[in-house]
């Protein structure tokens, strides 16, 4: 029985996998952040799953929109917190409440801000609106942030520029 076609096919598959691995390592080395943030368009359930998956870490979730000037001006401080505290166990997530038709604007803004953490687009209505309210404490206005301790319990929520956030964040990281 002639095995040369099978051997050739096996070697081709091995070569493709090897090239793919090399390209992946060159474009996304381990531990490096991407400068092309992914935006997960979803319902609130995906945000809830991400918060639960981060148990054991401190989680800061920021709700914002591109059409909200205070959100845009406070967002760089969120990126600073991520850069400053990620190594100490902080997980940052941003939840845009923009309309799905604004997805390109959201991604462009996140790229400009170098927001390399988890980013979601969630409608501010129906079941997702209830999740934003019940889990994150979001009332009628943005920007709004919520801080969760290492047990996944919300320990603070409010305006992301409230000085109390830094105090609560330090306490959560040190526990």
TAURSUL-V855817 format. One record per residue. RES is the residue in one small letter. BURIAL is I if it has 9 or more other ideal C-beta (glycine too) atoms within 8 Angstrom, else O. Layout:
BEGIN
{{RES/BURIAL} {RES/BURIAL}}
END
This chain:
BEGIN
{{x/O} {x/O} {x/O} {x/O} {x/O} {x/O} {x/O} {x/O} {x/O} {x/O} {x/O} {x/O} {x/O} {x/O} {x/O} {x/O} {x/O} {x/O} {x/O} {x/O} {x/O} {x/O} {x/O} {x/O} {x/I} {x/O} {x/O} {x/O} {x/O} {x/O} {x/O} {x/O} {x/O} {x/O} {x/O} {x/O} {x/I} {x/O} {x/I} {x/I} {x/O} {x/I} {x/I} {x/I} {x/O} {x/I} {x/I} {x/I} {x/O} {x/I} {x/I} {x/O} {x/O} {x/I} {x/O} {x/O} {x/I} {x/I} {x/I} {x/I} {x/I} {x/I} {x/I} {x/I} {x/I} {x/I} {x/O} {x/I} {x/O} {x/O} {x/I} {x/I} {x/O} {x/I} {x/I} {x/O} {x/I} {x/I} {x/I} {x/O} {x/I} {x/I} {x/O} {x/O} {x/I} {x/I} {x/O} {x/O} {x/I} {x/I} {x/I} {x/I} {x/I} {x/I} {x/I} {x/I} {x/I} {x/I} {x/O} {x/O} {x/O} {x/I} {x/I} {x/O} {x/I} {x/I} {x/I} {x/O} {x/I} {x/I} {x/I} {x/O} {x/I} {x/O} {x/I} {x/O} {x/I} {x/I} {x/I} {x/I} {x/I} {x/I} {x/I} {x/O} {x/O} {x/O} {x/O} {x/I} {x/I} {x/I} {x/I} {x/I} {x/I} {x/O} {x/I} {x/I} {x/I} {x/I} {x/O} {x/O} {x/O} {x/I} {x/I} {x/I} {x/I} {x/I} {x/I} {x/I} {x/I} {x/I} {x/O} {x/I} {x/O} {x/I} {x/I} {x/I} {x/I} {x/I} {x/O} {x/I} {x/O} {x/O} {x/O} {x/O} {x/I} {x/O} {x/O} {x/I} {x/I} {x/O} {x/I} {x/I} {x/I} {x/O} {x/O}}
END
